[in-house]
Amino acid sequence: MSKIILEIDGMAGTHCINHVRNTLLELDGVDKVSEVEIGSAVLYGEISEDEIREALEEEGFELLNID
């Protein structure tokens, strides 16, 4: 299980934080989502950058960076 740090644009408040958390948790290959804050999130699992990017973009967010 890998730790993946995301930098995300388009988050403005608590609603966005919850929305991003739920969106990431629904993805196959994501085991855990933590440390979700405005502009960032940390997830654990095995998933491609493209899958994460696509899911976030469908919900109106932009993946700026992934580590």
mmCIF file of the N, C-alpha and C atoms, coordinates in Angstrom:
data_MODEL
# 
_entry.id   MODEL 
# 
loop_
_atom_site.group_PDB 
_atom_site.id 
_atom_site.type_symbol 
_atom_site.label_atom_id 
_atom_site.label_alt_id 
_atom_site.label_comp_id 
_atom_site.label_asym_id 
_atom_site.label_entity_id 
_atom_site.label_seq_id 
_atom_site.pdbx_PDB_ins_code 
_atom_site.Cartn_x 
_atom_site.Cartn_y 
_atom_site.Cartn_z 
_atom_site.occupancy 
_atom_site.B_iso_or_equiv 
_atom_site.pdbx_formal_charge 
_atom_site.auth_seq_id 
_atom_site.auth_comp_id 
_atom_site.auth_asym_id 
_atom_site.auth_atom_id 
_atom_site.pdbx_PDB_model_num 
ATOM 1   N N  . MET A 1 1  ? 0.858   -1.178 0.000   1.00 0.00 ? 1  MET A N  1 
ATOM 2   C CA . MET A 1 1  ? 0.000   0.000  0.000   1.00 0.00 ? 1  MET A CA 1 
ATOM 3   C C  . MET A 1 1  ? 0.900   1.235  0.000   1.00 0.00 ? 1  MET A C  1 
ATOM 4   N N  . SER A 1 2  ? 0.732   2.080  -0.986  1.00 0.00 ? 2  SER A N  1 
ATOM 5   C CA . SER A 1 2  ? 1.538   3.277  -1.138  1.00 0.00 ? 2  SER A CA 1 
ATOM 6   C C  . SER A 1 2  ? 0.854   4.490  -0.540  1.00 0.00 ? 2  SER A C  1 
ATOM 7   N N  . LYS A 1 3  ? 1.670   5.413  -0.031  1.00 0.00 ? 3  LYS A N  1 
ATOM 8   C CA . LYS A 1 3  ? 1.167   6.708  0.435   1.00 0.00 ? 3  LYS A CA 1 
ATOM 9   C C  . LYS A 1 3  ? 1.274   7.669  -0.744  1.00 0.00 ? 3  LYS A C  1 
ATOM 10  N N  . ILE A 1 4  ? 0.151   8.313  -1.077  1.00 0.00 ? 4  ILE A N  1 
ATOM 11  C CA . ILE A 1 4  ? 0.099   9.233  -2.214  1.00 0.00 ? 4  ILE A CA 1 
ATOM 12  C C  . ILE A 1 4  ? -0.373  10.594 -1.704  1.00 0.00 ? 4  ILE A C  1 
ATOM 13  N N  . ILE A 1 5  ? 0.438   11.622 -1.939  1.00 0.00 ? 5  ILE A N  1 
ATOM 14  C CA . ILE A 1 5  ? 0.112   12.985 -1.500  1.00 0.00 ? 5  ILE A CA 1 
ATOM 15  C C  . ILE A 1 5  ? -0.373  13.768 -2.714  1.00 0.00 ? 5  ILE A C  1 
ATOM 16  N N  . LEU A 1 6  ? -1.555  14.357 -2.585  1.00 0.00 ? 6  LEU A N  1 
ATOM 17  C CA . LEU A 1 6  ? -2.176  15.090 -3.682  1.00 0.00 ? 6  LEU A CA 1 
ATOM 18  C C  . LEU A 1 6  ? -2.227  16.580 -3.390  1.00 0.00 ? 6  LEU A C  1 
ATOM 19  N N  . GLU A 1 7  ? -1.951  17.383 -4.397  1.00 0.00 ? 7  GLU A N  1 
ATOM 20  C CA . GLU A 1 7  ? -2.189  18.823 -4.340  1.00 0.00 ? 7  GLU A CA 1 
ATOM 21  C C  . GLU A 1 7  ? -3.372  19.086 -5.261  1.00 0.00 ? 7  GLU A C  1 
ATOM 22  N N  . ILE A 1 8  ? -4.431  19.679 -4.711  1.00 0.00 ? 8  ILE A N  1 
ATOM 23  C CA . ILE A 1 8  ? -5.700  19.804 -5.423  1.00 0.00 ? 8  ILE A CA 1 
ATOM 24  C C  . ILE A 1 8  ? -6.150  21.260 -5.447  1.00 0.00 ? 8  ILE A C  1 
ATOM 25  N N  . ASP A 1 9  ? -6.589  21.708 -6.610  1.00 0.00 ? 9  ASP A N  1 
ATOM 26  C CA . ASP A 1 9  ? -7.128  23.063 -6.754  1.00 0.00 ? 9  ASP A CA 1 
ATOM 27  C C  . ASP A 1 9  ? -8.646  22.996 -6.839  1.00 0.00 ? 9  ASP A C  1 
ATOM 28  N N  . GLY A 1 10 ? -9.294  24.052 -6.362  1.00 0.00 ? 10 GLY A N  1 
ATOM 29  C CA . GLY A 1 10 ? -10.742 24.162 -6.480  1.00 0.00 ? 10 GLY A CA 1 
ATOM 30  C C  . GLY A 1 10 ? -11.490 23.886 -5.189  1.00 0.00 ? 10 GLY A C  1 
ATOM 31  N N  . MET A 1 11 ? -10.765 23.639 -4.115  1.00 0.00 ? 11 MET A N  1 
ATOM 32  C CA . MET A 1 11 ? -11.411 23.377 -2.830  1.00 0.00 ? 11 MET A CA 1 
ATOM 33  C C  . MET A 1 11 ? -11.566 24.701 -2.078  1.00 0.00 ? 11 MET A C  1 
ATOM 34  N N  . ALA A 1 12 ? -12.778 24.932 -1.539  1.00 0.00 ? 12 ALA A N  1 
ATOM 35  C CA . ALA A 1 12 ? -13.034 26.228 -0.920  1.00 0.00 ? 12 ALA A CA 1 
ATOM 36  C C  . ALA A 1 12 ? -13.504 26.155 0.530   1.00 0.00 ? 12 ALA A C  1 
ATOM 37  N N  . GLY A 1 13 ? -13.900 25.004 1.001   1.00 0.00 ? 13 GLY A N  1 
ATOM 38  C CA . GLY A 1 13 ? -14.403 24.936 2.369   1.00 0.00 ? 13 GLY A CA 1 
ATOM 39  C C  . GLY A 1 13 ? -14.675 23.513 2.805   1.00 0.00 ? 13 GLY A C  1 
ATOM 40  N N  . THR A 1 14 ? -15.388 23.373 3.916   1.00 0.00 ? 14 THR A N  1 
ATOM 41  C CA . THR A 1 14 ? -15.674 22.070 4.505   1.00 0.00 ? 14 THR A CA 1 
ATOM 42  C C  . THR A 1 14 ? -16.431 21.164 3.537   1.00 0.00 ? 14 THR A C  1 
ATOM 43  N N  . HIS A 1 15 ? -17.371 21.725 2.806   1.00 0.00 ? 15 HIS A N  1 
ATOM 44  C CA . HIS A 1 15 ? -18.121 20.922 1.840   1.00 0.00 ? 15 HIS A CA 1 
ATOM 45  C C  . HIS A 1 15 ? -17.173 20.301 0.813   1.00 0.00 ? 15 HIS A C  1 
ATOM 46  N N  . CYS A 1 16 ? -16.237 21.078 0.311   1.00 0.00 ? 16 CYS A N  1 
ATOM 47  C CA . CYS A 1 16 ? -15.277 20.580 -0.679  1.00 0.00 ? 16 CYS A CA 1 
ATOM 48  C C  . CYS A 1 16 ? -14.374 19.507 -0.074  1.00 0.00 ? 16 CYS A C  1 
ATOM 49  N N  . ILE A 1 17 ? -13.951 19.710 1.155   1.00 0.00 ? 17 ILE A N  1 
ATOM 50  C CA . ILE A 1 17 ? -13.113 18.717 1.834   1.00 0.00 ? 17 ILE A CA 1 
ATOM 51  C C  . ILE A 1 17 ? -13.846 17.386 1.907   1.00 0.00 ? 17 ILE A C  1 
ATOM 52  N N  . ASN A 1 18 ? -15.088 17.409 2.344   1.00 0.00 ? 18 ASN A N  1 
ATOM 53  C CA . ASN A 1 18 ? -15.880 16.183 2.443   1.00 0.00 ? 18 ASN A CA 1 
ATOM 54  C C  . ASN A 1 18 ? -16.124 15.561 1.075   1.00 0.00 ? 18 ASN A C  1 
ATOM 55  N N  . HIS A 1 19 ? -16.368 16.398 0.084   1.00 0.00 ? 19 HIS A N  1 
ATOM 56  C CA . HIS A 1 19 ? -16.633 15.911 -1.272  1.00 0.00 ? 19 HIS A CA 1 
ATOM 57  C C  . HIS A 1 19 ? -15.395 15.216 -1.851  1.00 0.00 ? 19 HIS A C  1 
ATOM 58  N N  . VAL A 1 20 ? -14.229 15.818 -1.678  1.00 0.00 ? 20 VAL A N  1 
ATOM 59  C CA . VAL A 1 20 ? -12.986 15.211 -2.160  1.00 0.00 ? 20 VAL A CA 1 
ATOM 60  C C  . VAL A 1 20 ? -12.726 13.892 -1.433  1.00 0.00 ? 20 VAL A C  1 
ATOM 61  N N  . ARG A 1 21 ? -12.900 13.879 -0.114  1.00 0.00 ? 21 ARG A N  1 
ATOM 62  C CA . ARG A 1 21 ? -12.688 12.651 0.661   1.00 0.00 ? 21 ARG A CA 1 
ATOM 63  C C  . ARG A 1 21 ? -13.581 11.522 0.128   1.00 0.00 ? 21 ARG A C  1 
ATOM 64  N N  . ASN A 1 22 ? -14.860 11.814 -0.041  1.00 0.00 ? 22 ASN A N  1 
ATOM 65  C CA . ASN A 1 22 ? -15.802 10.794 -0.514  1.00 0.00 ? 22 ASN A CA 1 
ATOM 66  C C  . ASN A 1 22 ? -15.495 10.346 -1.943  1.00 0.00 ? 22 ASN A C  1 
ATOM 67  N N  . THR A 1 23 ? -15.114 11.275 -2.802  1.00 0.00 ? 23 THR A N  1 
ATOM 68  C CA . THR A 1 23 ? -14.762 10.934 -4.179  1.00 0.00 ? 23 THR A CA 1 
ATOM 69  C C  . THR A 1 23 ? -13.573 9.984  -4.216  1.00 0.00 ? 23 THR A C  1 
ATOM 70  N N  . LEU A 1 24 ? -12.542 10.275 -3.433  1.00 0.00 ? 24 LEU A N  1 
ATOM 71  C CA . LEU A 1 24 ? -11.354 9.428  -3.409  1.00 0.00 ? 24 LEU A CA 1 
ATOM 72  C C  . LEU A 1 24 ? -11.646 8.059  -2.807  1.00 0.00 ? 24 LEU A C  1 
ATOM 73  N N  . LEU A 1 25 ? -12.460 8.023  -1.771  1.00 0.00 ? 25 LEU A N  1 
ATOM 74  C CA . LEU A 1 25 ? -12.786 6.754  -1.119  1.00 0.00 ? 25 LEU A CA 1 
ATOM 75  C C  . LEU A 1 25 ? -13.562 5.803  -2.041  1.00 0.00 ? 25 LEU A C  1 
ATOM 76  N N  . GLU A 1 26 ? -14.281 6.343  -2.999  1.00 0.00 ? 26 GLU A N  1 
ATOM 77  C CA . GLU A 1 26 ? -15.065 5.523  -3.919  1.00 0.00 ? 26 GLU A CA 1 
ATOM 78  C C  . GLU A 1 26 ? -14.216 4.847  -4.993  1.00 0.00 ? 26 GLU A C  1 
ATOM 79  N N  . LEU A 1 27 ? -12.963 5.257  -5.138  1.00 0.00 ? 27 LEU A N  1 
ATOM 80  C CA . LEU A 1 27 ? -12.112 4.721  -6.190  1.00 0.00 ? 27 LEU A CA 1 
ATOM 81  C C  . LEU A 1 27 ? -11.580 3.339  -5.828  1.00 0.00 ? 27 LEU A C  1 
ATOM 82  N N  . ASP A 1 28 ? -11.618 2.430  -6.799  1.00 0.00 ? 28 ASP A N  1 
ATOM 83  C CA . ASP A 1 28 ? -11.016 1.115  -6.612  1.00 0.00 ? 28 ASP A CA 1 
ATOM 84  C C  . ASP A 1 28 ? -9.515  1.286  -6.436  1.00 0.00 ? 28 ASP A C  1 
ATOM 85  N N  . GLY A 1 29 ? -8.968  0.620  -5.464  1.00 0.00 ? 29 GLY A N  1 
ATOM 86  C CA . GLY A 1 29 ? -7.539  0.700  -5.203  1.00 0.00 ? 29 GLY A CA 1 
ATOM 87  C C  . GLY A 1 29 ? -7.177  1.647  -4.081  1.00 0.00 ? 29 GLY A C  1 
ATOM 88  N N  . VAL A 1 30 ? -8.140  2.448  -3.614  1.00 0.00 ? 30 VAL A N  1 
ATOM 89  C CA . VAL A 1 30 ? -7.893  3.359  -2.492  1.00 0.00 ? 30 VAL A CA 1 
ATOM 90  C C  . VAL A 1 30 ? -8.349  2.667  -1.214  1.00 0.00 ? 30 VAL A C  1 
ATOM 91  N N  . ASP A 1 31 ? -7.410  2.491  -0.288  1.00 0.00 ? 31 ASP A N  1 
ATOM 92  C CA . ASP A 1 31 ? -7.706  1.826  0.981   1.00 0.00 ? 31 ASP A CA 1 
ATOM 93  C C  . ASP A 1 31 ? -8.081  2.806  2.088   1.00 0.00 ? 31 ASP A C  1 
ATOM 94  N N  . LYS A 1 32 ? -7.467  3.995  2.062   1.00 0.00 ? 32 LYS A N  1 
ATOM 95  C CA . LYS A 1 32 ? -7.680  4.969  3.135   1.00 0.00 ? 32 LYS A CA 1 
ATOM 96  C C  . LYS A 1 32 ? -7.408  6.364  2.595   1.00 0.00 ? 32 LYS A C  1 
ATOM 97  N N  . VAL A 1 33 ? -8.183  7.333  3.075   1.00 0.00 ? 33 VAL A N  1 
ATOM 98  C CA . VAL A 1 33 ? -7.967  8.741  2.750   1.00 0.00 ? 33 VAL A CA 1 
ATOM 99  C C  . VAL A 1 33 ? -7.833  9.489  4.069   1.00 0.00 ? 33 VAL A C  1 
ATOM 100 N N  . SER A 1 34 ? -6.773  10.285 4.195   1.00 0.00 ? 34 SER A N  1 
ATOM 101 C CA . SER A 1 34 ? -6.559  11.023 5.435   1.00 0.00 ? 34 SER A CA 1 
ATOM 102 C C  . SER A 1 34 ? -6.007  12.407 5.124   1.00 0.00 ? 34 SER A C  1 
ATOM 103 N N  . GLU A 1 35 ? -5.933  13.208 6.143   1.00 0.00 ? 35 GLU A N  1 
ATOM 104 C CA . GLU A 1 35 ? -5.325  14.539 6.046   1.00 0.00 ? 35 GLU A CA 1 
ATOM 105 C C  . GLU A 1 35 ? -5.894  15.350 4.883   1.00 0.00 ? 35 GLU A C  1 
ATOM 106 N N  . VAL A 1 36 ? -7.204  15.328 4.714   1.00 0.00 ? 36 VAL A N  1 
ATOM 107 C CA . VAL A 1 36 ? -7.824  16.123 3.655   1.00 0.00 ? 36 VAL A CA 1 
ATOM 108 C C  . VAL A 1 36 ? -8.014  17.541 4.188   1.00 0.00 ? 36 VAL A C  1 
ATOM 109 N N  . GLU A 1 37 ? -7.391  18.480 3.510   1.00 0.00 ? 37 GLU A N  1 
ATOM 110 C CA . GLU A 1 37 ? -7.470  19.902 3.854   1.00 0.00 ? 37 GLU A CA 1 
ATOM 111 C C  . GLU A 1 37 ? -7.701  20.676 2.570   1.00 0.00 ? 37 GLU A C  1 
ATOM 112 N N  . ILE A 1 38 ? -8.009  21.940 2.690   1.00 0.00 ? 38 ILE A N  1 
ATOM 113 C CA . ILE A 1 38 ? -8.169  22.758 1.488   1.00 0.00 ? 38 ILE A CA 1 
ATOM 114 C C  . ILE A 1 38 ? -6.841  22.751 0.737   1.00 0.00 ? 38 ILE A C  1 
ATOM 115 N N  . GLY A 1 39 ? -6.876  22.214 -0.467  1.00 0.00 ? 39 GLY A N  1 
ATOM 116 C CA . GLY A 1 39 ? -5.702  22.191 -1.317  1.00 0.00 ? 39 GLY A CA 1 
ATOM 117 C C  . GLY A 1 39 ? -4.892  20.913 -1.291  1.00 0.00 ? 39 GLY A C  1 
ATOM 118 N N  . SER A 1 40 ? -5.224  19.965 -0.411  1.00 0.00 ? 40 SER A N  1 
ATOM 119 C CA . SER A 1 40 ? -4.408  18.749 -0.364  1.00 0.00 ? 40 SER A CA 1 
ATOM 120 C C  . SER A 1 40 ? -5.164  17.577 0.252   1.00 0.00 ? 40 SER A C  1 
ATOM 121 N N  . ALA A 1 41 ? -4.634  16.391 -0.021  1.00 0.00 ? 41 ALA A N  1 
ATOM 122 C CA . ALA A 1 41 ? -5.161  15.164 0.572   1.00 0.00 ? 41 ALA A CA 1 
ATOM 123 C C  . ALA A 1 41 ? -4.063  14.110 0.522   1.00 0.00 ? 41 ALA A C  1 
ATOM 124 N N  . VAL A 1 42 ? -4.164  13.160 1.437   1.00 0.00 ? 42 VAL A N  1 
ATOM 125 C CA . VAL A 1 42 ? -3.252  12.021 1.448   1.00 0.00 ? 42 VAL A CA 1 
ATOM 126 C C  . VAL A 1 42 ? -4.107  10.764 1.346   1.00 0.00 ? 42 VAL A C  1 
ATOM 127 N N  . LEU A 1 43 ? -3.727  9.888  0.427   1.00 0.00 ? 43 LEU A N  1 
ATOM 128 C CA . LEU A 1 43 ? -4.445  8.622  0.339   1.00 0.00 ? 43 LEU A CA 1 
ATOM 129 C C  . LEU A 1 43 ? -3.451  7.471  0.354   1.00 0.00 ? 43 LEU A C  1 
ATOM 130 N N  . TYR A 1 44 ? -3.965  6.308  0.692   1.00 0.00 ? 44 TYR A N  1 
ATOM 131 C CA . TYR A 1 44 ? -3.157  5.090  0.746   1.00 0.00 ? 44 TYR A CA 1 
ATOM 132 C C  . TYR A 1 44 ? -3.818  4.054  -0.140  1.00 0.00 ? 44 TYR A C  1 
ATOM 133 N N  . GLY A 1 45 ? -3.028  3.427  -0.991  1.00 0.00 ? 45 GLY A N  1 
ATOM 134 C CA . GLY A 1 45 ? -3.553  2.406  -1.864  1.00 0.00 ? 45 GLY A CA 1 
ATOM 135 C C  . GLY A 1 45 ? -2.690  2.244  -3.092  1.00 0.00 ? 45 GLY A C  1 
ATOM 136 N N  . GLU A 1 46 ? -3.230  1.541  -4.064  1.00 0.00 ? 46 GLU A N  1 
ATOM 137 C CA . GLU A 1 46 ? -2.564  1.314  -5.344  1.00 0.00 ? 46 GLU A CA 1 
ATOM 138 C C  . GLU A 1 46 ? -3.517  1.757  -6.441  1.00 0.00 ? 46 GLU A C  1 
ATOM 139 N N  . ILE A 1 47 ? -3.246  2.938  -7.009  1.00 0.00 ? 47 ILE A N  1 
ATOM 140 C CA . ILE A 1 47 ? -4.118  3.524  -8.023  1.00 0.00 ? 47 ILE A CA 1 
ATOM 141 C C  . ILE A 1 47 ? -3.292  4.443  -8.913  1.00 0.00 ? 47 ILE A C  1 
ATOM 142 N N  . SER A 1 48 ? -3.677  4.571  -10.159 1.00 0.00 ? 48 SER A N  1 
ATOM 143 C CA . SER A 1 48 ? -2.908  5.396  -11.090 1.00 0.00 ? 48 SER A CA 1 
ATOM 144 C C  . SER A 1 48 ? -3.254  6.886  -10.940 1.00 0.00 ? 48 SER A C  1 
ATOM 145 N N  . GLU A 1 49 ? -2.298  7.695  -11.334 1.00 0.00 ? 49 GLU A N  1 
ATOM 146 C CA . GLU A 1 49 ? -2.504  9.143  -11.324 1.00 0.00 ? 49 GLU A CA 1 
ATOM 147 C C  . GLU A 1 49 ? -3.669  9.523  -12.229 1.00 0.00 ? 49 GLU A C  1 
ATOM 148 N N  . ASP A 1 50 ? -3.772  8.869  -13.370 1.00 0.00 ? 50 ASP A N  1 
ATOM 149 C CA . ASP A 1 50 ? -4.848  9.181  -14.318 1.00 0.00 ? 50 ASP A CA 1 
ATOM 150 C C  . ASP A 1 50 ? -6.225  8.922  -13.719 1.00 0.00 ? 50 ASP A C  1 
ATOM 151 N N  . GLU A 1 51 ? -6.369  7.839  -12.965 1.00 0.00 ? 51 GLU A N  1 
ATOM 152 C CA . GLU A 1 51 ? -7.657  7.531  -12.336 1.00 0.00 ? 51 GLU A CA 1 
ATOM 153 C C  . GLU A 1 51 ? -8.026  8.590  -11.299 1.00 0.00 ? 51 GLU A C  1 
ATOM 154 N N  . ILE A 1 52 ? -7.045  9.017  -10.534 1.00 0.00 ? 52 ILE A N  1 
ATOM 155 C CA . ILE A 1 52 ? -7.286  10.057 -9.525  1.00 0.00 ? 52 ILE A CA 1 
ATOM 156 C C  . ILE A 1 52 ? -7.666  11.362 -10.211 1.00 0.00 ? 52 ILE A C  1 
ATOM 157 N N  . ARG A 1 53 ? -6.880  11.747 -11.217 1.00 0.00 ? 53 ARG A N  1 
ATOM 158 C CA . ARG A 1 53 ? -7.112  13.002 -11.944 1.00 0.00 ? 53 ARG A CA 1 
ATOM 159 C C  . ARG A 1 53 ? -8.518  13.016 -12.553 1.00 0.00 ? 53 ARG A C  1 
ATOM 160 N N  . GLU A 1 54 ? -8.888  11.933 -13.215 1.00 0.00 ? 54 GLU A N  1 
ATOM 161 C CA . GLU A 1 54 ? -10.197 11.851 -13.875 1.00 0.00 ? 54 GLU A CA 1 
ATOM 162 C C  . GLU A 1 54 ? -11.338 11.980 -12.862 1.00 0.00 ? 54 GLU A C  1 
ATOM 163 N N  . ALA A 1 55 ? -11.227 11.278 -11.745 1.00 0.00 ? 55 ALA A N  1 
ATOM 164 C CA . ALA A 1 55 ? -12.284 11.325 -10.730 1.00 0.00 ? 55 ALA A CA 1 
ATOM 165 C C  . ALA A 1 55 ? -12.436 12.727 -10.154 1.00 0.00 ? 55 ALA A C  1 
ATOM 166 N N  . LEU A 1 56 ? -11.323 13.386 -9.860  1.00 0.00 ? 56 LEU A N  1 
ATOM 167 C CA . LEU A 1 56 ? -11.385 14.740 -9.303  1.00 0.00 ? 56 LEU A CA 1 
ATOM 168 C C  . LEU A 1 56 ? -11.935 15.730 -10.326 1.00 0.00 ? 56 LEU A C  1 
ATOM 169 N N  . GLU A 1 57 ? -11.502 15.619 -11.569 1.00 0.00 ? 57 GLU A N  1 
ATOM 170 C CA . GLU A 1 57 ? -11.985 16.534 -12.610 1.00 0.00 ? 57 GLU A CA 1 
ATOM 171 C C  . GLU A 1 57 ? -13.484 16.377 -12.851 1.00 0.00 ? 57 GLU A C  1 
ATOM 172 N N  . GLU A 1 58 ? -13.989 15.149 -12.762 1.00 0.00 ? 58 GLU A N  1 
ATOM 173 C CA . GLU A 1 58 ? -15.427 14.932 -12.926 1.00 0.00 ? 58 GLU A CA 1 
ATOM 174 C C  . GLU A 1 58 ? -16.231 15.649 -11.846 1.00 0.00 ? 58 GLU A C  1 
ATOM 175 N N  . GLU A 1 59 ? -15.603 15.880 -10.701 1.00 0.00 ? 59 GLU A N  1 
ATOM 176 C CA . GLU A 1 59 ? -16.278 16.548 -9.585  1.00 0.00 ? 59 GLU A CA 1 
ATOM 177 C C  . GLU A 1 59 ? -15.949 18.037 -9.505  1.00 0.00 ? 59 GLU A C  1 
ATOM 178 N N  . GLY A 1 60 ? -15.180 18.552 -10.460 1.00 0.00 ? 60 GLY A N  1 
ATOM 179 C CA . GLY A 1 60 ? -14.904 19.988 -10.525 1.00 0.00 ? 60 GLY A CA 1 
ATOM 180 C C  . GLY A 1 60 ? -13.623 20.430 -9.848  1.00 0.00 ? 60 GLY A C  1 
ATOM 181 N N  . PHE A 1 61 ? -12.730 19.485 -9.528  1.00 0.00 ? 61 PHE A N  1 
ATOM 182 C CA . PHE A 1 61 ? -11.460 19.815 -8.902  1.00 0.00 ? 61 PHE A CA 1 
ATOM 183 C C  . PHE A 1 61 ? -10.333 19.520 -9.878  1.00 0.00 ? 61 PHE A C  1 
ATOM 184 N N  . GLU A 1 62 ? -9.160  20.102 -9.628  1.00 0.00 ? 62 GLU A N  1 
ATOM 185 C CA . GLU A 1 62 ? -8.029  19.888 -10.497 1.00 0.00 ? 62 GLU A CA 1 
ATOM 186 C C  . GLU A 1 62 ? -6.857  19.330 -9.695  1.00 0.00 ? 62 GLU A C  1 
ATOM 187 N N  . LEU A 1 63 ? -6.297  18.232 -10.166 1.00 0.00 ? 63 LEU A N  1 
ATOM 188 C CA . LEU A 1 63 ? -5.108  17.658 -9.543  1.00 0.00 ? 63 LEU A CA 1 
ATOM 189 C C  . LEU A 1 63 ? -3.897  18.408 -10.063 1.00 0.00 ? 63 LEU A C  1 
ATOM 190 N N  . LEU A 1 64 ? -3.214  19.138 -9.161  1.00 0.00 ? 64 LEU A N  1 
ATOM 191 C CA . LEU A 1 64 ? -2.065  19.942 -9.563  1.00 0.00 ? 64 LEU A CA 1 
ATOM 192 C C  . LEU A 1 64 ? -0.761  19.182 -9.482  1.00 0.00 ? 64 LEU A C  1 
ATOM 193 N N  . ASN A 1 65 ? -0.637  18.327 -8.463  1.00 0.00 ? 65 ASN A N  1 
ATOM 194 C CA . ASN A 1 65 ? 0.607   17.602 -8.243  1.00 0.00 ? 65 ASN A CA 1 
ATOM 195 C C  . ASN A 1 65 ? 0.317   16.336 -7.469  1.00 0.00 ? 65 ASN A C  1 
ATOM 196 N N  . ILE A 1 66 ? 1.166   15.331 -7.683  1.00 0.00 ? 66 ILE A N  1 
ATOM 197 C CA . ILE A 1 66 ? 1.035   14.079 -6.955  1.00 0.00 ? 66 ILE A CA 1 
ATOM 198 C C  . ILE A 1 66 ? 2.425   13.600 -6.579  1.00 0.00 ? 66 ILE A C  1 
ATOM 199 N N  . ASP A 1 67 ? 2.584   13.206 -5.322  1.00 0.00 ? 67 ASP A N  1 
ATOM 200 C CA . ASP A 1 67 ? 3.857   12.651 -4.833  1.00 0.00 ? 67 ASP A CA 1 
ATOM 201 C C  . ASP A 1 67 ? 3.634   11.299 -4.247  1.00 0.00 ? 67 ASP A C  1 
# 
